[in-house]
Amino acid sequence: MSRIRSLHSPQPHARLAKYAQRFQELKRGLDQLEYFCKGTVLKRMTKCGKAYCACASDPTKRHGPYFELTYKVDAKTVNVRLSPEAAPLYQAASLQFRQLKVLLVRLEKLSQTILQLQAKLAQSRHPD
């Protein structure tokens, strides 16, 4: 039975090399990132509060659009007003931040796998 298992599972060193190569590939993804920031860009259409203004009764006549970057700092929401020209820049930066987070999670999981495998290899070289 152990012979059958060894035929289907790669040697630990080969698995380690495969994981290390994947780690390097993922790490190169960091070079592809542009400027980033956390948060979400919102587009708001608002009512002005004047009873005689058309925005009070007709949603299609609201004022705007106004753009805001919203994010949290120390459990508090921060809103930053953006110009219409700046909004696409921050939208792209927000997307880059999400991609960075996904990449870091993948790198961390792969690092954990590599470290566990390295620990097993080290332990097998130096049995008690």
GICORNOR-V958138 format. One record per helix or strand. SS is the DSSP state (A for helix, B for strand). FROM is the first residue (numbers start at 1). TO is the last residue. If there is no record, write none. Layout:
ss=[SS;SS]
from=[FROM;FROM]
to=[TO;TO]
This chain:
ss=[A;A;B;A;A;B;B;A]
from=[2;12;40;54;59;63;76;84]
to=[8;32;46;56;61;73;82;125]
